Amino acid sequence: MVVDELAQADVDRIFHALADATRRDIVRRTLSVESSVSELARAYDMSFAAVQKHVAVLEGAGLVTKHSRGRERMVRGNAAQIARARALLTQLEDLWRARFSRLDEVLADPPPPPRP
């Protein structure tokens, strides 16, 4: 079970990181093509430092990795961590679907007859 594989703090970091639209876009971009932080910064209407901070949050959650290529810091999406997040969401969906199914069963049962 994915929940057992990830500590609660890891789960919190993943979903905090993915809560921001810019960070989700950075993950999307870097899953398809490795990019330098400078290239990423040019894609957004914000400072280089702001993009660096977004990348740091993503890296802290394990959603991207960084490595040096010459003077540039390259960012690559971490597909394995994305898969863990997706599996966690699937588990939560399954849990809630099971609860709703059980609720449907409870509501569908006729009430017991009154006791004399």
KEZA-947992 format. One record per residue: residue number from 1; residue in three letters; x, y, z of N, C-alpha, C, O in turn. Coordinates in steps of 0.1 Angstrom, whole numbers, plus 5000, padded with zeros to 4 digits. Layout:
# KEZA-947992
{rec NUM; 'ALA'; {X; Y; Z}; {X; Y; Z}; {X; Y; Z}; {X; Y; Z}}
...
//
This chain:
# KEZA-947992
{rec 1; 'MET'; {5008; 4988; 5000}; {5000; 5000; 5000}; {5009; 5012; 5000}; {5019; 5013; 5008}}
{rec 2; 'VAL'; {5006; 5022; 4992}; {5014; 5034; 4990}; {5015; 5042; 5003}; {5025; 5048; 5006}}
{rec 3; 'VAL'; {5003; 5043; 5010}; {5003; 5051; 5022}; {5013; 5045; 5032}; {5019; 5053; 5039}}
{rec 4; 'ASP'; {5015; 5032; 5032}; {5024; 5026; 5041}; {5039; 5029; 5037}; {5048; 5030; 5045}}
{rec 5; 'GLU'; {5041; 5031; 5024}; {5054; 5033; 5018}; {5059; 5048; 5021}; {5071; 5050; 5023}}
{rec 6; 'LEU'; {5050; 5057; 5022}; {5053; 5071; 5024}; {5049; 5075; 5038}; {5038; 5072; 5043}}
{rec 7; 'ALA'; {5058; 5083; 5044}; {5055; 5088; 5057}; {5045; 5099; 5055}; {5044; 5105; 5044}}
{rec 8; 'GLN'; {5037; 5102; 5066}; {5027; 5113; 5064}; {5033; 5126; 5060}; {5027; 5133; 5053}}
{rec 9; 'ALA'; {5045; 5129; 5065}; {5052; 5142; 5062}; {5055; 5142; 5047}; {5054; 5152; 5041}}
{rec 10; 'ASP'; {5059; 5130; 5041}; {5061; 5129; 5027}; {5049; 5132; 5019}; {5049; 5139; 5009}}
{rec 11; 'VAL'; {5038; 5126; 5023}; {5025; 5128; 5016}; {5021; 5143; 5017}; {5017; 5149; 5007}}
{rec 12; 'ASP'; {5023; 5149; 5028}; {5020; 5163; 5030}; {5028; 5172; 5021}; {5023; 5181; 5014}}
{rec 13; 'ARG'; {5041; 5169; 5020}; {5050; 5176; 5011}; {5046; 5175; 4996}; {5046; 5185; 4989}}
{rec 14; 'ILE'; {5042; 5163; 4992}; {5038; 5160; 4978}; {5026; 5169; 4975}; {5026; 5176; 4965}}
{rec 15; 'PHE'; {5015; 5168; 4983}; {5003; 5175; 4980}; {5004; 5190; 4982}; {4997; 5197; 4975}}
{rec 16; 'HIS'; {5013; 5194; 4991}; {5015; 5209; 4992}; {5022; 5213; 4979}; {5018; 5224; 4974}}
{rec 17; 'ALA'; {5032; 5206; 4975}; {5039; 5210; 4962}; {5029; 5210; 4951}; {5030; 5219; 4942}}
{rec 18; 'LEU'; {5021; 5201; 4949}; {5011; 5200; 4938}; {4999; 5209; 4939}; {4992; 5211; 4930}}
{rec 19; 'ALA'; {4998; 5216; 4951}; {4987; 5225; 4953}; {4988; 5238; 4945}; {4978; 5245; 4943}}
{rec 20; 'ASP'; {5000; 5241; 4940}; {5003; 5253; 4933}; {5003; 5250; 4918}; {5010; 5241; 4913}}
{rec 21; 'ALA'; {4996; 5259; 4910}; {4995; 5257; 4895}; {5009; 5258; 4888}; {5011; 5250; 4879}}
{rec 22; 'THR'; {5017; 5267; 4893}; {5030; 5269; 4887}; {5038; 5256; 4889}; {5045; 5252; 4880}}
{rec 23; 'ARG'; {5038; 5251; 4901}; {5046; 5239; 4904}; {5041; 5227; 4896}; {5049; 5219; 4891}}
{rec 24; 'ARG'; {5028; 5226; 4895}; {5022; 5215; 4886}; {5027; 5216; 4872}; {5030; 5206; 4865}}
{rec 25; 'ASP'; {5027; 5229; 4867}; {5032; 5231; 4853}; {5047; 5228; 4852}; {5051; 5222; 4842}}
{rec 26; 'ILE'; {5055; 5231; 4862}; {5069; 5228; 4861}; {5071; 5213; 4861}; {5079; 5207; 4853}}
{rec 27; 'VAL'; {5063; 5205; 4869}; {5064; 5191; 4869}; {5060; 5186; 4855}; {5067; 5177; 4849}}
{rec 28; 'ARG'; {5049; 5191; 4849}; {5045; 5186; 4836}; {5056; 5189; 4826}; {5059; 5180; 4818}}
{rec 29; 'ARG'; {5061; 5201; 4826}; {5072; 5204; 4816}; {5084; 5195; 4817}; {5090; 5190; 4807}}
{rec 30; 'THR'; {5088; 5193; 4830}; {5101; 5185; 4832}; {5099; 5170; 4831}; {5109; 5163; 4830}}
{rec 31; 'LEU'; {5087; 5166; 4831}; {5085; 5151; 4828}; {5087; 5148; 4814}; {5091; 5137; 4810}}
{rec 32; 'SER'; {5083; 5158; 4805}; {5085; 5156; 4791}; {5099; 5159; 4785}; {5104; 5153; 4776}}
{rec 33; 'VAL'; {5105; 5169; 4791}; {5118; 5173; 4787}; {5126; 5180; 4799}; {5121; 5189; 4805}}
{rec 34; 'GLU'; {5138; 5175; 4801}; {5147; 5181; 4811}; {5149; 5196; 4807}; {5152; 5199; 4796}}
{rec 35; 'SER'; {5148; 5205; 4817}; {5150; 5219; 4815}; {5159; 5225; 4825}; {5160; 5220; 4837}}
{rec 36; 'SER'; {5166; 5236; 4821}; {5174; 5243; 4831}; {5164; 5252; 4839}; {5154; 5255; 4834}}
{rec 37; 'VAL'; {5169; 5256; 4851}; {5161; 5265; 4859}; {5159; 5278; 4851}; {5148; 5284; 4852}}
{rec 38; 'SER'; {5169; 5283; 4844}; {5168; 5295; 4835}; {5157; 5293; 4825}; {5149; 5303; 4823}}
{rec 39; 'GLU'; {5157; 5282; 4818}; {5147; 5280; 4808}; {5133; 5280; 4814}; {5123; 5286; 4809}}
{rec 40; 'LEU'; {5131; 5274; 4826}; {5119; 5274; 4832}; {5115; 5288; 4836}; {5103; 5292; 4835}}
{rec 41; 'ALA'; {5124; 5296; 4841}; {5121; 5310; 4846}; {5116; 5318; 4834}; {5107; 5327; 4836}}
{rec 42; 'ARG'; {5121; 5316; 4822}; {5117; 5324; 4810}; {5102; 5320; 4807}; {5095; 5328; 4800}}
{rec 43; 'ALA'; {5097; 5309; 4811}; {5083; 5305; 4808}; {5073; 5311; 4817}; {5061; 5310; 4814}}
{rec 44; 'TYR'; {5077; 5318; 4828}; {5067; 5323; 4837}; {5069; 5338; 4839}; {5080; 5343; 4838}}
{rec 45; 'ASP'; {5059; 5344; 4843}; {5059; 5359; 4846}; {5062; 5361; 4860}; {5054; 5366; 4868}}
{rec 46; 'MET'; {5075; 5357; 4864}; {5079; 5358; 4878}; {5095; 5358; 4877}; {5101; 5355; 4867}}
{rec 47; 'SER'; {5101; 5362; 4888}; {5115; 5363; 4889}; {5122; 5349; 4888}; {5115; 5339; 4891}}
{rec 48; 'PHE'; {5134; 5349; 4885}; {5142; 5337; 4885}; {5142; 5331; 4899}; {5141; 5319; 4901}}
{rec 49; 'ALA'; {5144; 5339; 4909}; {5144; 5335; 4923}; {5131; 5328; 4927}; {5131; 5318; 4934}}
{rec 50; 'ALA'; {5120; 5333; 4922}; {5107; 5327; 4925}; {5106; 5313; 4919}; {5101; 5304; 4925}}
{rec 51; 'VAL'; {5110; 5312; 4907}; {5110; 5299; 4900}; {5120; 5289; 4908}; {5116; 5278; 4909}}
{rec 52; 'GLN'; {5131; 5294; 4912}; {5140; 5286; 4920}; {5134; 5281; 4932}; {5135; 5269; 4936}}
{rec 53; 'LYS'; {5126; 5289; 4939}; {5119; 5285; 4951}; {5108; 5274; 4948}; {5107; 5265; 4955}}
{rec 54; 'HIS'; {5101; 5276; 4937}; {5091; 5266; 4933}; {5098; 5252; 4930}; {5094; 5242; 4935}}
{rec 55; 'VAL'; {5110; 5253; 4923}; {5117; 5241; 4920}; {5122; 5235; 4933}; {5122; 5222; 4935}}
{rec 56; 'ALA'; {5126; 5243; 4943}; {5131; 5237; 4956}; {5120; 5230; 4963}; {5122; 5220; 4969}}
{rec 57; 'VAL'; {5108; 5236; 4963}; {5096; 5229; 4969}; {5094; 5215; 4962}; {5092; 5205; 4969}}
{rec 58; 'LEU'; {5094; 5215; 4949}; {5092; 5203; 4942}; {5103; 5193; 4945}; {5100; 5181; 4946}}
{rec 59; 'GLU'; {5115; 5198; 4946}; {5126; 5189; 4949}; {5125; 5183; 4963}; {5128; 5171; 4965}}
{rec 60; 'GLY'; {5121; 5191; 4972}; {5119; 5187; 4986}; {5108; 5176; 4987}; {5109; 5167; 4996}}
{rec 61; 'ALA'; {5098; 5176; 4978}; {5088; 5166; 4978}; {5092; 5154; 4969}; {5084; 5144; 4968}}
{rec 62; 'GLY'; {5103; 5155; 4963}; {5108; 5144; 4954}; {5101; 5143; 4941}; {5102; 5133; 4934}}
{rec 63; 'LEU'; {5094; 5154; 4937}; {5087; 5154; 4924}; {5096; 5157; 4912}; {5093; 5154; 4901}}
{rec 64; 'VAL'; {5107; 5164; 4915}; {5118; 5167; 4905}; {5131; 5164; 4911}; {5133; 5164; 4923}}
{rec 65; 'THR'; {5141; 5162; 4903}; {5155; 5161; 4907}; {5163; 5172; 4899}; {5159; 5176; 4888}}
{rec 66; 'LYS'; {5174; 5176; 4905}; {5182; 5186; 4899}; {5197; 5180; 4898}; {5201; 5173; 4907}}
{rec 67; 'HIS'; {5203; 5184; 4888}; {5218; 5180; 4886}; {5224; 5191; 4878}; {5218; 5199; 4871}}
{rec 68; 'SER'; {5237; 5192; 4880}; {5245; 5202; 4872}; {5249; 5197; 4859}; {5253; 5186; 4857}}
{rec 69; 'ARG'; {5248; 5206; 4849}; {5254; 5204; 4836}; {5261; 5217; 4833}; {5256; 5227; 4828}}
{rec 70; 'GLY'; {5274; 5216; 4835}; {5282; 5228; 4833}; {5278; 5238; 4844}; {5279; 5235; 4856}}
{rec 71; 'ARG'; {5275; 5250; 4840}; {5271; 5261; 4849}; {5256; 5260; 4852}; {5251; 5268; 4860}}
{rec 72; 'GLU'; {5249; 5252; 4845}; {5234; 5252; 4846}; {5229; 5241; 4856}; {5236; 5231; 4857}}
{rec 73; 'ARG'; {5218; 5244; 4862}; {5211; 5234; 4871}; {5200; 5229; 4863}; {5191; 5236; 4859}}
{rec 74; 'MET'; {5200; 5216; 4860}; {5190; 5210; 4852}; {5179; 5203; 4861}; {5183; 5198; 4871}}
{rec 75; 'VAL'; {5167; 5204; 4856}; {5156; 5199; 4864}; {5149; 5188; 4856}; {5146; 5190; 4844}}
{rec 76; 'ARG'; {5146; 5177; 4862}; {5140; 5166; 4856}; {5128; 5161; 4865}; {5130; 5159; 4877}}
{rec 77; 'GLY'; {5117; 5159; 4859}; {5105; 5153; 4867}; {5108; 5139; 4871}; {5115; 5132; 4864}}
{rec 78; 'ASN'; {5104; 5136; 4883}; {5106; 5122; 4889}; {5093; 5114; 4887}; {5084; 5115; 4895}}
{rec 79; 'ALA'; {5092; 5107; 4876}; {5080; 5099; 4873}; {5077; 5089; 4884}; {5065; 5086; 4886}}
{rec 80; 'ALA'; {5087; 5083; 4891}; {5084; 5074; 4901}; {5076; 5080; 4913}; {5067; 5074; 4918}}
{rec 81; 'GLN'; {5080; 5092; 4916}; {5072; 5099; 4927}; {5058; 5103; 4923}; {5049; 5103; 4931}}
{rec 82; 'ILE'; {5057; 5107; 4910}; {5044; 5110; 4905}; {5035; 5098; 4905}; {5023; 5099; 4909}}
{rec 83; 'ALA'; {5041; 5086; 4902}; {5033; 5074; 4903}; {5029; 5071; 4917}; {5018; 5066; 4919}}
{rec 84; 'ARG'; {5037; 5073; 4927}; {5034; 5071; 4941}; {5022; 5080; 4945}; {5012; 5076; 4951}}
{rec 85; 'ALA'; {5022; 5093; 4940}; {5011; 5102; 4943}; {4998; 5097; 4937}; {4988; 5098; 4943}}
{rec 86; 'ARG'; {5000; 5093; 4924}; {4988; 5088; 4917}; {4982; 5076; 4924}; {4970; 5074; 4926}}
{rec 87; 'ALA'; {4991; 5066; 4929}; {4986; 5054; 4935}; {4979; 5058; 4949}; {4970; 5052; 4953}}
{rec 88; 'LEU'; {4985; 5068; 4955}; {4979; 5073; 4968}; {4965; 5078; 4965}; {4955; 5075; 4973}}
{rec 89; 'LEU'; {4963; 5086; 4955}; {4950; 5091; 4951}; {4940; 5080; 4948}; {4929; 5081; 4951}}
{rec 90; 'THR'; {4945; 5070; 4941}; {4937; 5059; 4937}; {4932; 5051; 4950}; {4921; 5047; 4951}}
{rec 91; 'GLN'; {4941; 5050; 4959}; {4937; 5043; 4972}; {4927; 5051; 4979}; {4917; 5046; 4985}}
{rec 92; 'LEU'; {4929; 5064; 4980}; {4919; 5073; 4986}; {4905; 5072; 4979}; {4895; 5072; 4985}}
{rec 93; 'GLU'; {4906; 5072; 4966}; {4893; 5071; 4958}; {4886; 5058; 4961}; {4874; 5057; 4963}}
{rec 94; 'ASP'; {4894; 5047; 4961}; {4888; 5034; 4964}; {4882; 5033; 4978}; {4871; 5028; 4980}}
{rec 95; 'LEU'; {4889; 5039; 4988}; {4883; 5040; 5001}; {4870; 5047; 5002}; {4861; 5042; 5008}}
{rec 96; 'TRP'; {4869; 5059; 4995}; {4857; 5066; 4996}; {4846; 5060; 4988}; {4834; 5061; 4991}}
{rec 97; 'ARG'; {4849; 5053; 4977}; {4839; 5046; 4969}; {4833; 5035; 4977}; {4821; 5032; 4977}}
{rec 98; 'ALA'; {4842; 5028; 4985}; {4837; 5017; 4993}; {4828; 5022; 5004}; {4818; 5016; 5008}}
{rec 99; 'ARG'; {4832; 5034; 5010}; {4823; 5040; 5020}; {4810; 5044; 5015}; {4799; 5042; 5021}}
{rec 100; 'PHE'; {4810; 5050; 5003}; {4797; 5054; 4997}; {4789; 5042; 4993}; {4776; 5042; 4995}}
{rec 101; 'SER'; {4795; 5031; 4988}; {4787; 5019; 4985}; {4781; 5013; 4998}; {4769; 5009; 4998}}
{rec 102; 'ARG'; {4789; 5013; 5009}; {4783; 5008; 5021}; {4772; 5017; 5026}; {4762; 5012; 5031}}
{rec 103; 'LEU'; {4773; 5030; 5024}; {4762; 5039; 5028}; {4750; 5036; 5020}; {4739; 5037; 5025}}
{rec 104; 'ASP'; {4752; 5034; 5007}; {4740; 5031; 4998}; {4733; 5018; 5003}; {4721; 5017; 5004}}
{rec 105; 'GLU'; {4741; 5008; 5007}; {4735; 4996; 5013}; {4727; 4998; 5025}; {4716; 4993; 5027}}
{rec 106; 'VAL'; {4733; 5006; 5034}; {4726; 5009; 5047}; {4713; 5017; 5044}; {4703; 5014; 5050}}
{rec 107; 'LEU'; {4714; 5026; 5035}; {4702; 5034; 5032}; {4691; 5026; 5025}; {4679; 5029; 5025}}
{rec 108; 'ALA'; {4696; 5016; 5017}; {4686; 5008; 5009}; {4679; 4998; 5018}; {4668; 4993; 5014}}
{rec 109; 'ASP'; {4685; 4994; 5029}; {4678; 4984; 5038}; {4666; 4990; 5044}; {4666; 5001; 5048}}
{rec 110; 'PRO'; {4655; 4982; 5044}; {4643; 4987; 5050}; {4645; 4988; 5065}; {4652; 4980; 5071}}
{rec 111; 'PRO'; {4638; 4998; 5071}; {4640; 4999; 5086}; {4634; 4986; 5093}; {4625; 4980; 5087}}
{rec 112; 'PRO'; {4639; 4983; 5104}; {4634; 4971; 5111}; {4620; 4974; 5116}; {4616; 4985; 5119}}
{rec 113; 'PRO'; {4612; 4963; 5117}; {4598; 4966; 5121}; {4598; 4970; 5136}; {4607; 4967; 5144}}
{rec 114; 'PRO'; {4588; 4978; 5140}; {4587; 4983; 5153}; {4585; 4972; 5163}; {4578; 4962; 5160}}
{rec 115; 'ARG'; {4590; 4973; 5175}; {4589; 4962; 5185}; {4576; 4965; 5192}; {4572; 4976; 5195}}
{rec 116; 'PRO'; {4569; 4954; 5195}; {4556; 4956; 5203}; {4558; 4959; 5217}; {4548; 4961; 5224}}
//
